Each structure stands twice: as structure tokens, then as C-alpha cells.
Amino acid sequence: MPVFPSTEWLEAVAQRAMADERYRRYGRVDALVGIKVGDRQFRMTFDVFDIRDIREIANEDLRDLDFFLLMEPERWQAMLDSVKAEGHAGLDYTLNTLDLKLPDGLAINAMGDGYRMDKFFRFNESLQRFFDLSAEVETTFELPAPAAD
């Protein structure tokens, strides 16, 4: 059973997304995407319909991404629990809703590059489907402590 957060968990979701017809219907994705959970960071390369190069990275490597999704560990778990319970993100836990509700937004470009940040909005449906497919992954949570500010 994959542990969240981990490369194994992201790879399990990526395998489902790459095989999912609905994910493919949303169109090609070209983005370097990260997630930040507490003091851990991961990157994924979304390349057309492939999702590859999934790995844990150092905090300073976030600057190389188009954007990363930042939430405290408990909110990540609440979002994924919502996905598991409903088969998709509930209204309070869609990427769009979270981006609007969080004080600094959900998606961040570490360098303040608005052009690269725009990929979050351009590929939002595909990214939402990616996380919705995590409902099919049996998940254990080993959440890290929240990142120190």
C-alpha cells in the first residue's frame, strides 16, 4: 500500500492517469509540477500524456518547476480523504476551490514567473483528474511535520 507522500504513491496515481481515457480526453499536458507536503517536495514531468521523472527534490529545486502545490499535511490528507470518499474531490477540495480559499493560493511559482504559473490554470482539468484517480490507490498517510516558516 503506497504511503503519501512518496514517489511510490505518485507513480501509482500516474500509472492510473496514463491509462485513463478521461484523463487523455482533457488534452496534452506540458508542465513540470511539484507538490510540497510539510518539509518534503516532489516533482513530476507531465509530457503530453506521459507522467515521468517522478522524484523527491530539495526545497531549492522548486524554482525549476512551472509551479508546485503547497498545503499543510493535514489539508493534503483531508483532500485525499475527500477524493477517496466521493471518487473525486468534493466541492471544498477541488484544486480550483483550494487555490481560491487558501490565503496565498494553492499553486505557486517559486520565481514569480506568471507565464509558467499559468500552466496550473491551463492544465487544471487534467491535474484535477490526476488527483481524482488517487481514489483508486489504497493510501497510507505518514504525513511530515508542517514546514517551518
Secondary structure as GFF3:
##gff-version 3
##sequence-region A 1 149
A	DSSP	beta_strand	3	4	.	.	.	ID=ss1
A	DSSP	alpha_helix	7	19	.	.	.	ID=ss2
A	DSSP	alpha_helix	21	25	.	.	.	ID=ss3
A	DSSP	beta_strand	29	37	.	.	.	ID=ss4
A	DSSP	beta_strand	40	48	.	.	.	ID=ss5
A	DSSP	beta_strand	50	57	.	.	.	ID=ss6
A	DSSP	three_ten_helix	59	64	.	.	.	ID=ss7
A	DSSP	beta_strand	67	71	.	.	.	ID=ss8
A	DSSP	alpha_helix	73	86	.	.	.	ID=ss9
A	DSSP	three_ten_helix	91	93	.	.	.	ID=ss10
A	DSSP	alpha_helix	95	101	.	.	.	ID=ss11
A	DSSP	beta_strand	107	108	.	.	.	ID=ss12
A	DSSP	alpha_helix	114	122	.	.	.	ID=ss13
A	DSSP	alpha_helix	124	132	.	.	.	ID=ss14
A	DSSP	three_ten_helix	133	136	.	.	.	ID=ss15
A	DSSP	beta_strand	140	141	.	.	.	ID=ss16
###
